[in-house]
Amino acid sequence: MEAGAVKRVVIAGGGTAGWVAAAALVRHLGPLLSITLVESDEIGTVGVGESTIPTARSFHNLLGINEPVFVRETHATFKLGIAFENWRAEGDRYFHPFGSVGRSVWMGDFQHFWLEAAARGFAAPYGAYSPEQLAAEAGRFSNDPEAGLAYAYHLDATAYARFLRGLAEPAGVRRVEGRIERVTRDGESGFITGLELASGERVEGDFFIDCTGFRALLIGETLGVSFEDWGQWIATDRALAVQTESVGPPVPYTRAIAYGAGWRWQIPLQTRVGNGLVYASADLSDDEARQRLLDALDGRPLFDPRAIRFRTGMRSSAWSHNCVALGLAGGFIEPLESTSIHLIHVAVTRLLQLFPFHGIDDAIVSRFNAQATREGEGIRDFIILHYKLTERADTAFWRRCRDMAIPDTLTQRIALFAESAMAYQAGEDLFRVDSWVAVMLGQGIRPAHWHALAQLMPDAELRKAFTDLEAGVRARVAKLPPHEAAFAN
Ligand code: FAD
């Protein structure tokens, strides 16, 4: 690829992706770069993306974000996991908690001991050994490090972008308001040279970050990087989103409630609740979806539901020529495990690590793309797991999910767990062993065998270990204040 020092960075788009990129680049590489962000108020942002995972906290630490200020400005609440309702079967419920469940040893993870204890009749339900799950269900929380909880945030997406803008602009990012009408390229190298705005202004740069959302103006429309569609595994392709008034104190977890043609979310913020219905257009009409969402709301809607169309999948290369795509421009895996903002955070972190100061180098580009692909595919498999391992046969949607062929990587994982209770976190996998186990057990796999190590424990010893563990978790949770205390002023 072309050599040439990179000094002028242009970020196209000012949603969550654009402002995350701007805030991180200026904080860490500000003196070395000139950074311009172009956004259009007229086009606006996607306006959803309100549930995060605990990795957001590490990223915020990199940005030097003060948590109480962030929580106040984004109306955030705290999240300890996700409750999955009606997924395995109608009326069934399980919890995917953050953090570690029980206690593991080097030879075998906790589930091996739990399965042995359950077989001997000593074990409480799996979730009884998770402090995060117990705290979530009791409506208790503390962000004091002493409490040791793994947590994330529910936040107001628009306020989050505004908050990040408030960090980026004073630190030196130049914001240009305007609609991008044309993207120009160098005739020889094909590199992007500039953005032409409706106002006639031209914004030139050495390196471009495409944060234009589903439009993918640079990576897709201009550079023609193909989109790998994962619709054969994840059939949902539309969403309706609406906010409602709160009808009670916000719970510290997201609810993901399945129904005949998809699922709906409930994300409680300090003063309102984010709601959405995710559906497969092949199975539900837009009118039916709207009615289903409105019928399910607990509180008064604050506006008319907004419709969003999407395709699940990823760009074949997140980085092409002198352009990296972040956020929805790079791809989208539906929001079931709230992973999109994480993917933005992790991609920006990687860009900071691999930044092409001395020109675009093929080796750097390949490294960036290989990591992005593996991360995306790992998350994809984890999402497919929820749909595939269903016992529901009440609608064509669920029958298709249950019967569909899945990627080999996931088939192997499921077979390994079903046979031996083994789960693993491979190189670029986001989800840890505890997450795979919680969802595989929750979706109904009962492993045929487990590690024989646990059999070495006599009844009295195993019973005591489980009684002590459960009592320890209960005692920790009993000391926690109510969730609201963590954001009350
Ligand atoms: P956008 O918010 O769409 O921003 C695009 C920007 O580009 C805007 O500023 C726009 O004005 C600008 N732009 C576009 N075209 C032009 C142009 N021609 N000229 C100038 N500017 C232009 N993620 C999570 O982590 N958790 C969740 O719970 C979650 N829920 C979701 C639910 C749904 C239904 C969907 C669709 C997504 C969800 N996401 C979630 C993903 C999350 O919303 C996005 O990853 C995140 O908001 C980033 O969006 P973005 O910045 O890439 O795009």
Boltz pocket constraint, residues with backbone or C-beta under 6 A from the ligand:
constraints:
  - pocket:
      binder: B
      contacts: [[A, 12], [A, 13], [A, 14], [A, 15], [A, 16], [A, 17], [A, 18], [A, 38], [A, 39], [A, 40], [A, 41], [A, 43], [A, 44], [A, 45], [A, 46], [A, 47], [A, 48], [A, 49], [A, 50], [A, 51], [A, 52], [A, 157], [A, 178], [A, 179], [A, 180], [A, 181], [A, 211], [A, 212], [A, 213], [A, 214], [A, 215], [A, 217], [A, 239], [A, 241], [A, 276], [A, 308], [A, 310], [A, 326], [A, 327], [A, 328], [A, 329], [A, 335], [A, 338], [A, 339], [A, 340], [A, 341], [A, 342]]
      max_distance: 6.0
